């Protein structure tokens, strides 16, 4: 199977992405503070029918770091340029988890004509509360002072359900490895960007792109009721809840998530 890691100059940084397979473009946008590796089960599954593009966002994985603050709009603009330099023509199906969902709203706002379909995993459309903003800024400061090791283990109960932690120990290890491989500056820059992100909760009713919401039933960060409410607001969208998994549904239950995504994308293509 044709699979390669590519490096491209994107908006003043070197951005790395995994590109695999052939067919309609399918873009996977990872969560915080991870890398494209969180999507490996999806890449393996979809590369036989799609051109899968899974980048490391600015400040994560093997892409270059920007100090200060990296906004969700900056990430969206990076993705748009990446698609241009990869010569991806026509609209893409965009799949984002958590922070990848925050970036999806900005991508839709600025590049709606580039979207064929939206798949939003374990995310939300509203901005942070004052408490949420303060917690993000505290984490950014903690990581800059003590490194990603200061947060890696503590994040696991928020990312994985109890069942996943008990039955799939390798998931915790993989997530900790990804987090600890991320630069402190990259983590802090996007954490500040998420704290400053726009509130899209009153705008998503205007989305006309076919949309699928996927959420883990045990997700404590973006609970099912949050995702279900969004699905009622986005016209004609679909909703899929995965039992006994948490915030990392695509990693915790890849077979169920992949099948739901595949059925949705097939339906989008037949319209």
Secondary structure as GFF3:
##gff-version 3
##sequence-region A 1 271
A	DSSP	beta_strand	3	10	.	.	.	ID=ss1
A	DSSP	beta_strand	13	20	.	.	.	ID=ss2
A	DSSP	beta_strand	24	29	.	.	.	ID=ss3
A	DSSP	three_ten_helix	36	39	.	.	.	ID=ss4
A	DSSP	alpha_helix	40	46	.	.	.	ID=ss5
A	DSSP	beta_strand	50	55	.	.	.	ID=ss6
A	DSSP	alpha_helix	72	85	.	.	.	ID=ss7
A	DSSP	beta_strand	92	97	.	.	.	ID=ss8
A	DSSP	alpha_helix	99	111	.	.	.	ID=ss9
A	DSSP	three_ten_helix	112	114	.	.	.	ID=ss10
A	DSSP	beta_strand	115	121	.	.	.	ID=ss11
A	DSSP	alpha_helix	130	146	.	.	.	ID=ss12
A	DSSP	three_ten_helix	148	150	.	.	.	ID=ss13
A	DSSP	alpha_helix	152	159	.	.	.	ID=ss14
A	DSSP	alpha_helix	162	167	.	.	.	ID=ss15
A	DSSP	alpha_helix	169	180	.	.	.	ID=ss16
A	DSSP	alpha_helix	184	195	.	.	.	ID=ss17
A	DSSP	three_ten_helix	204	206	.	.	.	ID=ss18
A	DSSP	beta_strand	210	216	.	.	.	ID=ss19
A	DSSP	alpha_helix	224	233	.	.	.	ID=ss20
A	DSSP	beta_strand	238	242	.	.	.	ID=ss21
A	DSSP	alpha_helix	249	252	.	.	.	ID=ss22
A	DSSP	alpha_helix	254	270	.	.	.	ID=ss23
###
